[in-house]
Amino acid sequence: MMERERVNRPSSEIYVYATNKNFLNIYDALRIDKIKVEVTGYDPETRRQTGHASAWLDRADARLLTHLVAHRLFAAVTGGKWEKFGGSQREDGSIESRTLVVEWDEGDGGRFARNPYRLTISNGPGKKTALGAVAPAGKATSLLNMRLTEPDMIKIMLAVGAYISAYETAHHHRLVAEKVRELDAKLAERAGQPARNNAETEPERQARVVPFQQRSGQAEASTRGSATYERRSTYNAAGADAPRGGMRSIEGENGGLREGRASRTG
């Protein structure tokens, strides 16, 4: 077996796993909130590809699978089988279905006990459902499956989970802003009003610590003991020279708190 985790150079590959007959490739598509899973068949004698099938997995589903596999809960929670149906419309107007199935199957009499996980991807004709999803419509034109040991499956899913966590950390502000816009759009739709465009009105806030000697009367301050901290909220979208609104300062005196509000300045 051969496996390779791409960590040394930028690449769309998250993980590559290979047996003597199949390759499993997992790609980064998190900009559209998905990862791509691809299985390729391989003939070791001719050294040629014998088949190819791919499917897309939502980020939330990938995190769920990571948790279930890593904590050895997959069989108990899913009953031994987890399916994901998807697909899209091709340029010629036809619809392609893509199905991903993950199973825990030890086989009759424990025949596959050493390789209990089975991953199957099938591609073929599809049709749209009443809810707008895509379901298979006929026999698959491409179907590949491969078996994996439990330790190998855990390693793969841990790598996927770590990659997703790193992505979410690096893009935290954008992901939160997108969720806020989605919620705003849903609330506006229910209320029958046009949604606001918060793309330029939801700047990132930055916080910094300033020594007591540099404290400004217009800044928000909190004093405890001999240490004084100041937090200035700046708005990237408006620029550093943009007007600032009124700020509230809270100062401690002998264990008590006193609250005041600075006036708006230009």
Buried (B, 14 or more C-beta within 10 A) or exposed (E): EEBEBBEEEEEEBBBBBBBEBBBBBBBBBBEEEBBBBBBBBBEEEEEEEEEBBBBBBBBEBBBBBBBBBBEEEBBEEBEBEBEBBBBEEEEEEEBBBBBBBBBBBBEEEEEBEEBBBBBBBBBBBBEEEEEEEBBBEEEBEBBBBBBBBBEBBBBBBBBBBBBBEEBBEEBEEEBEBBEEBEEBBEEEEEEEEEBBEEEEEBBEEEEEEBEEEEBEEBBBBBBEEEEBBBBBEBBEEEEEEEEBEEBEBEBBEEEEEEEEEBEEEE
